[in-house]
Amino acid sequence: MTETYFIPKPYTTSVESGCFTWSSPSNIALVKYWGKKKNQIPENPSISFTLNECKTITTLRFSKKQHSEGFSFEVFLDGKQQDDFKPKVETFFKRVEVYLPFLKDYHFTIETSNTFPHSSGIASSASGMSALALCLMSVESALSDTLEEAFFIQKASFLARLGSGSACRSLEGDLVVWGKHEAIQGSSNLYGVKYPLEVNTIFKDFQDTILLVDKGEKQVSSTVGHGLMHGHPFAQERFKQAHKNLTALSEVLQKGDLDSFVSMVESEALTLHAMMMTSMPYFILMKPNTLEIINKIWNFRKETGSKVCFTLDAGANVHVLYPFNEKEVVLKFIQNELVAYCQNGQYICDQIGFGANKIE
């Protein structure tokens, strides 16, 4: 399959105006992707837990224009107009126009809100772009003969990827793979797919408490960070490692081997940040409190035998992952020992999601 598969045939219906609302969750990668080729193609495959409560809710209103010249849209966050978001949406529209040829025919009003604090370090670009992609696919569905549900989700994931790479992993729950991997049937560089292999029940209700260490803007954006993998001295070995780790994780997920899960997930998180620290120019997104939390988790695990672990996105915040049967004990540990390292004592409790997207 190539990108041309998603170029639609001429539309069969005319629609003057309308409104669609979708909610879409964020996700947290277990095997990370870092580095991409042209057109948002990942250098290595990744797999992520879909979250349940950390969502973006987007309403897309559209009305026919008299002249189809240029993109016409406005963006609102929590009811307030956000012109700062317009360049990113404009770039997204340019990338997907060939796949959504109606974009210049309408004026769009994009109204969006998050169930988590904006600029909290949670991957709002993933949930935001996937929610917008779903709304746009609803417009295309209204202009077309009925689209099959599987194609609808697949194309939405394809489009979301062109807005933010990890957004293509926010279209289904509970585990999603993005990037071609020989052992995972149906996997693709073009879109995310629901993980098709067996998963032990221990992972079905896994918990994720997100510790908000630093809610400020990152000094190096993810886009710039991905670009620094070009020519990185360790890049090729890292890409091979990700393939091997995804193969190994498949066995871990099937057997419910929590000790191996802990080791692999934490190693992946630290490898991601090691790539940042050894790029040129080099940079560090972790903060001192990130390291304090990591050490606290290691000590707690050593003392109690808990299966709690951490992972990190490209930022300072810490995702604390643990089985449901440890929820009471781990939350007490977080409240007693880790909250002190969070900015304004803020943290968010979430769990792995199954419903993923929802049309409102």
N, C-alpha and C positions, 0 to 999 in steps of 0.2 A: 504494500500500500504506500502511496505517495501523497503529498499535500493536495494534489489535484482532485483526489477523491472527495474532498470537502467543498469543492466549488459547485454551487447549486445550479440546477437547470433553471430556465426562465420560470419565474413565479406565476402561479395560476390564478391568484386572487388579489384583489385590490383592497387595501385597508387604509382608511383615512386617519384614524387615531386609535389610541388604546392605552392600556396600563397593565403592567405585570409586576408582581412582587415575588422575589425568591429570597430564602435564607440559605446561607452556605457556611460551613464550618471552617475553622483553621485546622492545621495538622502539624504534627511534630515528627520529623524524620528520625528513624532508627539507624538506617544506613544512609549517610548523607550524600548529596550531590554537591560538588563544588567545582566549577569550571564548565563552560558551555561553548558550543560551536555557534555558527551562524544560525539565525532563525530560532533561537532558544532551544537548540538541541543539546541534551546533556552529554557531558563527556563520560559519565558513568551512571549506571542505574541506581535508584534509591527506593526505599520503602518507608512508609510513614503510617503512624496511628492517626486516624481521623478523630478529632475531638468532638465532644457532644455539646458543650455549653458555650464555647467561645466562637461566636458566629457573627457574620455580617448580614444584615437584612437590607436589601436594596429594592427600591421601587423605581421602575423605568416607565415614564410617561412619554408618549410620542404622538406627534401630529404632522400631517403631510405639509411639506413646503411647496411654494409655488415654483421655486427655481432650485434645481439640484446642483448647487454650486458650493462646494466646501462642506465641512462638517459643522453642524450647528447643535450645541448642547450647553447645558449648565449643570453644575454639580453642587449638591448640598450635603453637608454632614451634620446630623442632628439638627436639621432645620436651618442651618446657617450656610449661606453661599460660600463655597470654597474654591476660589479661582486658582489657588496653589495646586489643586488636583488636576487642573485642566491639561497641562502639558503631558502628563502621564496618560490620560484618557485619549488625548489627541494622537499620541504615539501608538497606542493600542488600536485605535480606529484605522490608522494608516496601515498597520500590519494585517488587520483582518478584513479590510475592505473587499479584497478579491473573493473572500469566502462569504461575505455578507454585503452584496452589492446594493442593498437598499439603504445603507447608512447615510448617504448624502440626500436621500429623498425626504428625510424627516428631521424635525427639531426634537431633541431629546432632553428631558429633565430627569437627572439621576439623583435620587434621594436615598441616602445611605446612612446607616447607623450600625454601631457595633455593640455587642453585649459585654464587651470588655473595654477598658479605658483605651482611647486612641493614643498612639505613640507610647504604648506600654511595653513595646518590645515583642508582643505577640504578633504572629505573622498575619497582619491585617491585609497585606497585599494578596495573600493566598485566598483568604475568604472573600475579600472584596472583588477581586477579578473573576473568581468563579461565580459569584452571585450575579455580577454584571453579564458574564457570558451566558448564564442560564436565562436571564431576562431577554437578551438579544436573540437567543434561540427560540424563545416563545414568540417573538415577533416573526422570525422566519417561519415558524410553524403556522402562524396565522396567514402568512402569504403563500403557503404551499399546500399541496395535498398533505394529509396527515403523515407526519414523520413517525417512524417507528421509535419506540422509547429508547431502545439500545443505541440507535444512531444519534438520537437527540443528546443523550448523555455523552456519548463518544465525541461528538463534534463540539459540545460545550467544553469538554476537557481540552480538546485540541485548541480551541479559541482561547481558553483561559491561560494555557501555556504561553501564548504569544503576548499576554499581558504581564504575567509573572510566572516563571518556570514552575515553582512549587504549587501554584494555583491549580494545576492539572491534577494534583493529588487530593483536591478537596471536593471531588464530585461524587464520591461514593464512600461508604464505610465498610468495614472498620479498619482494614489494612489495604493500602493502595501502593502499587508498584508503578514507577515511571522510569522508562529507559529499557532498552532491549537487553534481555538476559536469557541465555540459552536454555536455562532450566525452568523458566516460567513461561508457559504457553500463553500466547496472546500479548506478551509484553511488547511495548513499542516506545520509540523515542518521541513519537508524535503526540501521545496522550497517556494519561494514567489508566490503569486497569485494576479492578478489584482483585486482590491477591487470591489466586485460584486453588492454592494447595491447602492441605489440612492444617488446622490451627487448634492447639490444645485449649481446653475450656478455661485454663488458668489465665489466659490472655484476653478472654472475652469481656471481662469487666475490669480491666486494668485501670488504675487511677493515675491522674496527672495533676499534681499541684504545682502551679507556676509561681515561682518566687520573683517578684518584680524588684530586681536589684537596682536597675538603672533605667528610668523612663525617658532619658534624654535621647536626642538624635545621635545616631552612630556617626563617629568621625569618618568612617569609610563605608560607603553604601555597599549592599550586596552585589549590585551590578559591577561596581569597580572591583570588588574582591574577586568575583568570578573571572573578570578580565585578566587579573594578575596571575591566573593559572597558566596563561599562555607563556611558555618559556620558563615556567617554574622548574627548578632543578629536580623536584621530587614528584612532579605531576603524573608522569606515566606510571610510576610505581603505585601512586595513590589510586589511580583509576583501576589498575589490576586488583589492588587490595579490596576495593569496593565490590567488584564482581565476586571475589572469593568470599567476602563477608556475607554477601546476600545469599550465596549458596549455603554457607554454614548456618546462617540465621534460619533458613527454611527448615533445617533439621531441628534446630532449637525450638522453633515455634510448634513443630509437630509433637515433639517429645515433652514439651513443658519444662525444659531444662532451665530453671531460673538462674542458676549460678552462671551458666554460659551466656544467658541473656544479659545479665548484669555486666559481665566482662566485655561483651561485644558492644553493647550500647554505649558504655562509658568510653571505651577505646575509640569508637567512631566519633564521639563528641570531641574528645581531646585531639584526635587526628585532624578534624576540621579546623580547629584553632591553631594547630601546629602548621597547617598550610598557610594560614594568615601570617603567622609569626616568621615564616621562612620565605615569604614572597619578597619581591623587590619592586617598590618599597614595601617594607614589612610594617605590620601594625598589630595591635593587641586590642581586642574588643572585650575581653574579660576585665572585670574590676576586682580590686582587692577583696570585696565582699563575696564575689563569685568563688574565689579560692577558699575563703573561710567556710562557705557553705559546703563545698566539695569535701573539704577535710572533715567537717562535722559529720557528713553522711558516711564517709569511710570509717570514722571512729564508731559511729552508732552501729554500723553493720558488723564491725569486728566484735563489739561488746555484746550484741543481742542476737546475732545470726539472722537478722532481718534480710529480706531480699529487696529492700529499697535500693534504688540507684538514681543517677542523674543523667540527663542529656542536655545539650545546649544547641540553640540555633546560632546564627551569626550575630551574636550579641552577648550582653552580660547576664541576662536573666537565666534562671535555672529551672528546668522542668524536672520535678521530682516524681519518678515513676515507681509504682509499687502495686502488689496484688491487692484485690479487694479485701481479702481476709486479714490484711494488716492495716486496714484503713484507720481504725481507732487508735492504734499504737503509733502509727507514723504521723497522723495529724497532731497528736499530743507532742511528739518530738518536734515537729515543725513549729508549733505554737510556742513551745518552751525554749527551743534552742536556735531556730533558723529565722524566725520573723524579725529578730533584732537586726539582721543583715539586709532586710528589704527596705527599699525607699518608702518612707512613711508607713512602714509596717504592712505593706500591701502584698497580698498573694491571692491567687484565684484557684479554686478547686474545680477540677474537671474530670471527665472520664472518657474512655474510648467510646466513640459514637457508632451506631449502626444505621440510623435513619439518614444521616448526612444531610442532603439537601431537602428543602421543603418549599413547595409553592404555596404562597399565602392567599 
